[in-house]
Amino acid sequence: MIINRSIYGALTLTEGDCMPKLGGNSCKTYPVRRKIRVYEYPENKMWKAMSLIIKK
């Protein structure tokens, strides 16, 4: 796969009790560093073949 454009942005992790409630919540969001993998989207033929195998 060839990526002709740059990929950029911020990756954040959200954890804790993020449900809305009176008095606030204990939800925390902060930036993290992770390795991001980009995979090629499978072709239609591949999905059709896989669905035939699964149905058997």
PyMOL commands that place a pseudoatom at each C-alpha (Angstrom):
pseudoatom trace, name=CA, resn=MET, resi=1, chain=A, elem=C, hetatm=0, pos=[0.000, 0.000, 0.000]
pseudoatom trace, name=CA, resn=ILE, resi=2, chain=A, elem=C, hetatm=0, pos=[1.234, 3.468, -0.816]
pseudoatom trace, name=CA, resn=ILE, resi=3, chain=A, elem=C, hetatm=0, pos=[0.194, 6.442, 1.288]
pseudoatom trace, name=CA, resn=ASN, resi=4, chain=A, elem=C, hetatm=0, pos=[0.511, 9.568, -0.836]
pseudoatom trace, name=CA, resn=ARG, resi=5, chain=A, elem=C, hetatm=0, pos=[-0.429, 11.980, 1.936]
pseudoatom trace, name=CA, resn=SER, resi=6, chain=A, elem=C, hetatm=0, pos=[0.662, 12.500, 5.499]
pseudoatom trace, name=CA, resn=ILE, resi=7, chain=A, elem=C, hetatm=0, pos=[-1.315, 11.199, 8.416]
pseudoatom trace, name=CA, resn=TYR, resi=8, chain=A, elem=C, hetatm=0, pos=[-1.295, 13.358, 11.512]
pseudoatom trace, name=CA, resn=GLY, resi=9, chain=A, elem=C, hetatm=0, pos=[-3.360, 14.102, 14.559]
pseudoatom trace, name=CA, resn=ALA, resi=10, chain=A, elem=C, hetatm=0, pos=[-3.624, 13.536, 18.267]
pseudoatom trace, name=CA, resn=LEU, resi=11, chain=A, elem=C, hetatm=0, pos=[-4.472, 10.241, 19.908]
pseudoatom trace, name=CA, resn=THR, resi=12, chain=A, elem=C, hetatm=0, pos=[-6.171, 10.534, 23.274]
pseudoatom trace, name=CA, resn=LEU, resi=13, chain=A, elem=C, hetatm=0, pos=[-7.144, 7.992, 25.901]
pseudoatom trace, name=CA, resn=THR, resi=14, chain=A, elem=C, hetatm=0, pos=[-10.322, 8.492, 27.925]
pseudoatom trace, name=CA, resn=GLU, resi=15, chain=A, elem=C, hetatm=0, pos=[-10.836, 6.503, 31.107]
pseudoatom trace, name=CA, resn=GLY, resi=16, chain=A, elem=C, hetatm=0, pos=[-12.863, 6.570, 34.280]
pseudoatom trace, name=CA, resn=ASP, resi=17, chain=A, elem=C, hetatm=0, pos=[-16.569, 7.098, 34.936]
pseudoatom trace, name=CA, resn=CYS, resi=18, chain=A, elem=C, hetatm=0, pos=[-17.611, 9.312, 32.000]
pseudoatom trace, name=CA, resn=MET, resi=19, chain=A, elem=C, hetatm=0, pos=[-21.361, 9.099, 32.596]
pseudoatom trace, name=CA, resn=PRO, resi=20, chain=A, elem=C, hetatm=0, pos=[-22.988, 12.519, 32.999]
pseudoatom trace, name=CA, resn=LYS, resi=21, chain=A, elem=C, hetatm=0, pos=[-24.160, 13.205, 36.545]
pseudoatom trace, name=CA, resn=LEU, resi=22, chain=A, elem=C, hetatm=0, pos=[-24.642, 16.039, 38.995]
pseudoatom trace, name=CA, resn=GLY, resi=23, chain=A, elem=C, hetatm=0, pos=[-21.417, 17.248, 40.524]
pseudoatom trace, name=CA, resn=GLY, resi=24, chain=A, elem=C, hetatm=0, pos=[-19.228, 16.215, 37.580]
pseudoatom trace, name=CA, resn=ASN, resi=25, chain=A, elem=C, hetatm=0, pos=[-17.594, 12.908, 36.787]
pseudoatom trace, name=CA, resn=SER, resi=26, chain=A, elem=C, hetatm=0, pos=[-14.218, 11.220, 37.235]
pseudoatom trace, name=CA, resn=CYS, resi=27, chain=A, elem=C, hetatm=0, pos=[-13.546, 11.031, 33.488]
pseudoatom trace, name=CA, resn=LYS, resi=28, chain=A, elem=C, hetatm=0, pos=[-9.926, 11.694, 32.487]
pseudoatom trace, name=CA, resn=THR, resi=29, chain=A, elem=C, hetatm=0, pos=[-8.665, 12.336, 28.952]
pseudoatom trace, name=CA, resn=TYR, resi=30, chain=A, elem=C, hetatm=0, pos=[-5.001, 12.671, 28.112]
pseudoatom trace, name=CA, resn=PRO, resi=31, chain=A, elem=C, hetatm=0, pos=[-2.706, 12.300, 25.090]
pseudoatom trace, name=CA, resn=VAL, resi=32, chain=A, elem=C, hetatm=0, pos=[-0.922, 8.972, 24.524]
pseudoatom trace, name=CA, resn=ARG, resi=33, chain=A, elem=C, hetatm=0, pos=[1.689, 7.643, 22.109]
pseudoatom trace, name=CA, resn=ARG, resi=34, chain=A, elem=C, hetatm=0, pos=[0.834, 4.485, 20.197]
pseudoatom trace, name=CA, resn=LYS, resi=35, chain=A, elem=C, hetatm=0, pos=[2.017, 2.739, 17.061]
pseudoatom trace, name=CA, resn=ILE, resi=36, chain=A, elem=C, hetatm=0, pos=[-0.733, 3.111, 14.468]
pseudoatom trace, name=CA, resn=ARG, resi=37, chain=A, elem=C, hetatm=0, pos=[-0.954, 0.474, 11.756]
pseudoatom trace, name=CA, resn=VAL, resi=38, chain=A, elem=C, hetatm=0, pos=[-2.702, 1.165, 8.467]
pseudoatom trace, name=CA, resn=TYR, resi=39, chain=A, elem=C, hetatm=0, pos=[-3.946, -1.839, 6.528]
pseudoatom trace, name=CA, resn=GLU, resi=40, chain=A, elem=C, hetatm=0, pos=[-5.080, -2.037, 2.946]
pseudoatom trace, name=CA, resn=TYR, resi=41, chain=A, elem=C, hetatm=0, pos=[-8.837, -2.412, 2.556]
pseudoatom trace, name=CA, resn=PRO, resi=42, chain=A, elem=C, hetatm=0, pos=[-9.632, -5.955, 1.299]
pseudoatom trace, name=CA, resn=GLU, resi=43, chain=A, elem=C, hetatm=0, pos=[-11.089, -6.360, -2.157]
pseudoatom trace, name=CA, resn=ASN, resi=44, chain=A, elem=C, hetatm=0, pos=[-14.699, -7.424, -2.707]
pseudoatom trace, name=CA, resn=LYS, resi=45, chain=A, elem=C, hetatm=0, pos=[-13.622, -10.772, -4.209]
pseudoatom trace, name=CA, resn=MET, resi=46, chain=A, elem=C, hetatm=0, pos=[-11.787, -11.638, -1.020]
pseudoatom trace, name=CA, resn=TRP, resi=47, chain=A, elem=C, hetatm=0, pos=[-14.873, -10.967, 1.145]
pseudoatom trace, name=CA, resn=LYS, resi=48, chain=A, elem=C, hetatm=0, pos=[-17.081, -13.053, -1.141]
pseudoatom trace, name=CA, resn=ALA, resi=49, chain=A, elem=C, hetatm=0, pos=[-14.673, -15.995, -0.969]
pseudoatom trace, name=CA, resn=MET, resi=50, chain=A, elem=C, hetatm=0, pos=[-14.487, -15.755, 2.828]
pseudoatom trace, name=CA, resn=SER, resi=51, chain=A, elem=C, hetatm=0, pos=[-18.269, -15.660, 3.168]
pseudoatom trace, name=CA, resn=LEU, resi=52, chain=A, elem=C, hetatm=0, pos=[-18.597, -18.820, 1.044]
pseudoatom trace, name=CA, resn=ILE, resi=53, chain=A, elem=C, hetatm=0, pos=[-16.093, -20.644, 3.246]
pseudoatom trace, name=CA, resn=ILE, resi=54, chain=A, elem=C, hetatm=0, pos=[-17.819, -19.548, 6.465]
pseudoatom trace, name=CA, resn=LYS, resi=55, chain=A, elem=C, hetatm=0, pos=[-21.277, -20.643, 5.263]
pseudoatom trace, name=CA, resn=LYS, resi=56, chain=A, elem=C, hetatm=0, pos=[-20.112, -24.243, 4.669]
for i in range(1, 56): cmd.bond("trace and resi %d" % i, "trace and resi %d" % (i + 1))
show_as sticks, trace
zoom trace
